[in-house]
Structure formats: structure tokens, C-alpha cells
């Protein structure tokens, strides 16, 4: 399909930042064919009027567990380990593969609704989140969550499942894969070394929770004589493209390691606050040159999957705790949620910015909404006044997946019906 988006305010690259510019954007097939003048001979199958609209690269949720969407508001006001092992794990033990599929569909609906076009997911049910992403038209990086001790049968089986899933979906170019060792408290050192070796052999990256809570750090030092970040480094995991979720308890030495090894960090402000874990030292990480991304975590711990909400929290939290209004700007937050995340996922040549030649992963916001009007600064509006519902059109890989708030690739009523049945049965 050829799509002409005429006379729209677009957020275009301006060095490390973006700048608003009234222009036209032309989509041909899966890619952005041109920004500005129409390509020679271009004929649009669909024309979108850009009056009072904001065009931007689709947002990227760099850390989530989409299958958990039906657990929203089912495990609240609990300490982290009680939340995880006392409430969430028992629900997961009763969950079927089909439950995981419908949970992922619900999560994709919510993410798409606020302009997210790509997500990095750690999932436990083989092929279910992947199937939901493929069917919905979303771009996704899928990480099979791995738990194991040495070369035990369970850990080996999960690794095999991960590679089987990659083979099953190898023909969908919107999907890519990583290995997802869950955390230092669910994977021992021997298993982490095995994962690192398998990933190296297959040319894969890693996605892992690290230094999320005080108890994790204390127990890791007790068991291994080092921090979780030091453990991951000595197991060889940082020799691979690595995305570290949380890093709330990273100290100065940890941050030096992350910077030296080119590790990308995904901060998840709402989830980290709600579980009482604190705030990742983002301003310090920025000074050290660490690539920062933004994620929501899951709907059981957040309880929202809106990256717009996370952008707001991120900027306000660090301004307040640092007592410095210049700390973590709206431009920083936007960069974390777009091009930084694309770089972390190895997709920055494909997505993360509005540029000719890149994939047409785009979100269009209605600026003539009470929360965004009048539009003095659209980048600031996204962090400080928008709530995500202003998004009305989403284009992924050149296909319109949501048009004026209507889902074109998802059966919303069926998803609501199925997830309510799941909630009644196991939550």
C-alpha cells in the first residue's frame, strides 16, 4: 500500500534530538519512501490529512511480559518477593498456553492504543506471544524466559524451546529473537555460562533482569561474592548484545562495567516504584554514556503498558529526586522510547526515527485534544501532558493497524471476552 500523509507536524531527527516540522511523509510498501516532496510517480492508495496531527516514530516498549496482561490489578501492594512468588507465580502455574496468547493479545491492544509499534518481550509459553505479535502486525523481539541450574533437564528443555520457536517463526521479518535468562536468583552461574555460549554460537543477544531489588543484590553477593551485574559480566554475557532490565541497585562500579561493555539499560519507573524497589540511577548512567531505554514491565506490576505514562514518570521522578529541573528532559525521554530502544534491539537501521528508507513504523496523535492543546512544544507535550489516548492512527511495517482508534488487525471484543474468562478462572 502507498500512503500519503499530507501537511502534518512530524518529529524529525535533529542531531540526538527531534524537532517538529510541518511536512508530508510518503509510505511505499513497508518503508518510508520520502519526507517532504513526493517521490516521482508516487500514487497514494490512501491519503491522511495531517491538520492538527502529530506524526512520530512508533514508540518502543523495551521491556515487558505481555502474556501477563490479564493479571492487571491482581497482585497489588505487596513486597517484591511476595508479589512474585506469593501471588504471580501461583497464577502462572495455573495458566495455559492459550491463556498466554490472549494475555499477549490484550497487551498488544493496549500498547498499540498509545502508539507503540515494537516491544521487547520476555515470555514463558512457547510460541504464544510470538503468534499474537505475528497476527496483530506488531514488530517484536521475543525472548524465551530461561530458568535453570547447570545443564539440568529443565533448563536444557527451555533452551531447546527457544530455538524451536525461532525456527517456527523465521519467515516473519517483523519478529526477531534473543535469549532471556530470567535473573541471577533463578539461573545459577553454570547455567548462565551455558546460555552465553549458546547465544554466542547462534549470534543472538541477551535480555535479562539485573539488580532489580536489594534482596537480589544481597543474595547474589552472598552466593557468588559479587553483584548481579558483575556476575553477568564474568559469565561472558556482556560479550554479546545485552539488554539489562531495571538496574535499580546498580552502584558506580556496576555502571562502569555497563558502560565499558556497551550494555543497554531499560528503566521501568512505574513497576520499580510500585514494588518498592526504588529508582534506577538514570542521571548517573547518562553521564557515563550508557544507552538508556524505557519499558513498562508487565501489567501485574505496573499496571499500565503505556510508554507515554513512563515518559512522564521518568522525567518527573529524576527532576524531583535530583532537585534539578534540567535533569532527564522531555527530549531525553523521547529518545529513550524511540531511537535508543531501537539501537538496543539492533533495529536502529530499520526503525526508531522518521527517515526515508526506514520501515514505516509510525504513530499519529491528534493534537487537538484537551490534554495537548494548545501546542506550544509537541515533544514536551508527550512527556508532560499527553496520556496516550491522543493516538488515533498506527502504521507498522507500512500497514495501518489502527485507524482513528479502530483496531484493524485485532478482534477487540473477542480479546475482552477471552481474558475475562481467564480472570474468572485463575485470578
N, C-alpha and C positions, 0 to 999 in steps of 0.2 A: 504493500500500500504506500502511496505517496501522500504525505500530509503537509499542508502549508499552514504555518502558524503566523498570522499576519499582525504586524504593528503591536507587538507585545513587549512589556518590560521584562527583559531577560537578565539574569545574573551571570555575567560573562567573566572569564578569568582576567585578573589584573594583578600580575605577579603572584604572590602567595594568597592574595585575597580575591574577592569578586567585586564587580561594580555593576550597578543597574544601567541598562541601556535599552532604549526603545528601538526594536529591530524586528526582523522577521526571521523565522527558522524553518528550514525545509528538511523534511524527512523522506528518505527514499529507501524502501525496503527496511532493513534493520538499523540503518545508520543515519546520522545527521549529515545530510548532503551539503548544506551550506548554512551560514549565518550571515544575514544581510541581504545581498542580492540573490535572486533565484538562479539556480543552475540553468544553463542553456537548455531549452527544450523541456523544462520541468512542467509537468501537468499534474495538478493535485487531484487525488481521489476524494479528499476531504479537506476543507478549509476551516480553520479555527480562528475566530475573531479574538484578537488579543486585547481589546479595550478593557481597561481596569483589571487586567490579569497579570500575574507574575509567573514567569517561566524559570525553572531552575533544574539543576541536575537532580535526579531522584535521590532521596536520602538512603543511606546505607546503615542498617542495624548490624553493628559489628560483633554483637554477642547476644544470643538468645537461645531459648529452648522452646521452640514454637509448639511442640506437642502438648505442653503444659497449660495451654490457654484455658481449658475447661476447669482448671484448678483455681482460677481467679477468685480471690476473696475466700478461699477455703483453708488458708493457713496463715493467720494474721496475728501480730502482736506476740511473737514468740522469739526467744533467743535462737541464734543461727542453727546450732546443732539440734535443738529441739524441733525447730521448723523443718530441718532437712530429714532427720532420722525418726522423729516422733510423729510427724504429720504427712510430709510429702512422700517419703519412701513407702509407707503403708498404702497410700493411694496408688503409687506406681506399681506396687506388687499385684494389685487387682486389675490393672489396666491391660487391655488387649491391643493388638496391633491396629485394629480398626479404630479404637478409641484414639490412638496416637494420630492416625490420619485425620480424623475430624477435628482434633485439637489443633493440628497444624493448619487446617483449612481456616479455622476461626482466627488464628493468629495472623495468617496472610491477609484475611479480610481487614483486620484492624490496622496492620502495617500499611497496606495499600491505601486505606482511607485517609491517612495523613501524609501520603506522598513518598512512602518507602518503596523502592524498586528492587532492592537487593538485601539479603540478610545472610549472616554467618551463623549457622545453627549447630548446636551440639545435641544430637538426638540418640535415643536408646533403642528405638524399634526399627529394625532394618527395613528400608525402602519406603516407610510411610510418609515422613516429612518430604522425602525426595519426590514421591508420587504427587503429593499435594502441590509442591512447587512447580513440577513439570506441567500439571494440568491447569494451574492458575495463570501460567505465563510469567511467574516471578523469576528473577535471577537469584540464585542461591549458591552458597558454599556450604556443603554438607560435611559434618564431622561426626563420625560414629563415635559416641562416647565409649571410652575404653576403661575397664577396671580389671586389675589382675595382680598376681604375685608371681614373679619369676616367669617360668614357662608353664604355669598351671593350665589345666584344660580349659577353664572358663575364659581366661584372658586370651588364650590362643584362638578360641572359638570366636570371640568378639573381633579379633583382628581379621580372621577369615571372612566374617560377615562384612566388614568394612570394604574389603577388596571385592567381594561378590557384588556389593551394591554399586561400586564404581563401574564394574563390568556391565551390570544390568542397565545403567543409565548413560553409558559412554557416548551415545549418539545425540544427547541433548546438549547443545552448546551453551545453554544458559546455566547449566549446572557444572560446578567444579567441586573438588573434594580435598579434604585434609584428614589427618588422623587426630582424634580428640582424647588423649589420655585425660581422665577426669580431673584428678587433683593428687597432690602428694599423700593425702590420707586415704586414698582408695587405690593407688598404684604404688607398689614398692619400687625401690631403686632398680632392682634387676629387671622388672617389667618395663620401666621407663627406658632402660638401655635397649631392650628388645624393640620397643616402639620406635626409638630413634633410628636404629639400624634398618628396620623395615621401611620407615619413611625415606631414609637416605637412598635405599635401593630402588624405591619406586618414584623418587623425585617429588615427594609430597611435602607440604608444610604441616605445621602442628598448631593446634588450638587447645589451650589448657587453662584451667583456673589456677591462679597462683597468688599466694599471700592475701587471701580474701579476709581472713579473720585472725584475731590474736591467738586463739587456741590452735589454729593451723600452724602458725609460726612457732609457738612454744613446743608443740608436739614434734614438729619437724626437727627442731634443734635438739630435742631430747633423743629422737630416734636416729638422726643422721649427723648431728653435730654441726648443722648449717641451716641457713634459711631456705624456704622453698625455692626461691629464685636461684640461690647458689646450687641447690640440688639439681634443678633442671639443667643448669649450665654444666655441671660436672658429668651429667648423664649424656651429654652431647646433643641435647635437644635444641640448644641455641645455635648450633651449626646449620640448622635448617630454617626456612622462613617460619617465623614463630609469632603467634598472636597470644598475648597473655591477658586473660580476663581478670579485672579487678585491681590487683597490686595495691590494695588499700594500705597494707602494712609494710610496704617497701621502704627500706632505710636508704641512707646515702650510698652505701656500698652496693646495695641491690641495684639502685638506679644507675650507678656507674657501669655495672655489668650489662644491664638492659641497653644502655646507650652504646657501649662498645660492641655488643653483639647484634645491633640493629633490630632488636625486638620491638614489635609494636604493642602498645598497651591499650586495652579497651576499658574505659572507665564507665561505670554503671551507677550514676549518682542515686537514683531513687531506690534501687534494690539495696545498695550498700547502706543507705540511711535507714531504711525500713527494718533491716535485720540488725541494726545497731552496730555495724562494723566500722562506721566512720567514713572518711573521705580519702580518696587516693591523693597523693601529693602532686597534683597536676601542675601547679606553677613551677615547682622544682624540676619536674620531669621536662617541662617545656624548655627550661633554661639549659638542661643537659642535652637537648636536641632529640629527645625520644619522640617517635611518631605516635601521637595520641589519636585514638578513635573513640567513638561513642556507641554505647549499646544500652539496651533496656534490661537485659537478663530476661527472666521468664515472667509470665503473668501471675504466678503464685507468689512471687517475692516483690513485685514492682508496685502496683498491679496493672500497669498500663504498658502497651507496646508502642507508645508514641515517642519517636525520636525528637519531635518538636518539644515535648514536655521535658525530655532530658537536656536539650539545649538550654532551656530556661533555667532548670535547676543547676546545671553545671556552671553557668556564668554567675548566677546569684550566690551560690554557695561559696565560691572561692573569693569573690569580691568581699563577702561578709567575713569569712574566716581570716582573710589576709588584711582586712580593713583597708582595702585598696581598690577603688572603683575601676582602675585600669587593668586589673588582673583578669585574665580569661575573657576576652572581648566577644562580642557577637560574631565578628569575623572569625575568631578562633573557633568558636563553637560550630559555625557553618563549615569550616574547613575540616574539623574533626568528623563531622557527619557526612562528608562527601568525599573529597579527593584523598584525604588522609586514610580513610577507611578503604578506599579503592586501592591505594598503594599497599596497605597491609594485606589485602586479599590477593595481591598480584593482578589486579584488574584495572590499574590506572591508565593503561593504554586503551581500554575499552569503555570505561565509564567514570563517573565522578565529577565531570565538568561538561559544560555546554560548548562543544567544539566540533567543527566539521571533521568527519572521519571517525568519530566515536560512535558507539552504539547509542541509539535513540532511547535512552532511559531518562525520562523527563516527567516532572510534576508541574501542574499548572494550578496556581492558587487564585482564588477570587479576592482581589484586594479590596473590593467594595463590600467588605464585611465589617460589622461594627468593631471587631477586635483589631482590625488592621487599618481602618480609615481614620483620618487622612494619612496618606503615605508620605511621610517625611523621609524615612530611611527604611527600605524594604528588608535589608539584612538585619537591622536592629529589630524590626517588627517580628521577624521569625523567632528570635530568642526571647523578646520581652513582652510581646502582646498577642501573638498568634497562639492558637491551641491545637491546630492541626485539622480541624473540621473545615477550614477555609479551602482545603484542597478539593478540587472538583474533577480534575482530569489527570489520569496517569497513563503514560506510554512506556512500555517496556519492550526492548528489542524491536522497536518500530511498530508494535501492536498496541492499540488502545485497549487497556484492561479495565479502566473505569472512566466513564463518560458522564460528566455533570452529576457525579455522585452515584451513578448506577453501575453496579458490577457487571461486566460483560463476560467474564471468564469463571465466575463463581456463582453457585446457586445459594444465595444468602439464606433463604428460608429453610432450605434443607439443612444447611450447616447449623442454624439456630436449633432446629428440631433435634438433630442428632446429638449435639453437645448437651442439650438439656436432658436427654435420656441418660447420657453418660454421668452427668452430675447427680441425678437422682439415684443412680445405681452404686456409685463408688465414692462420692464425695460426702 
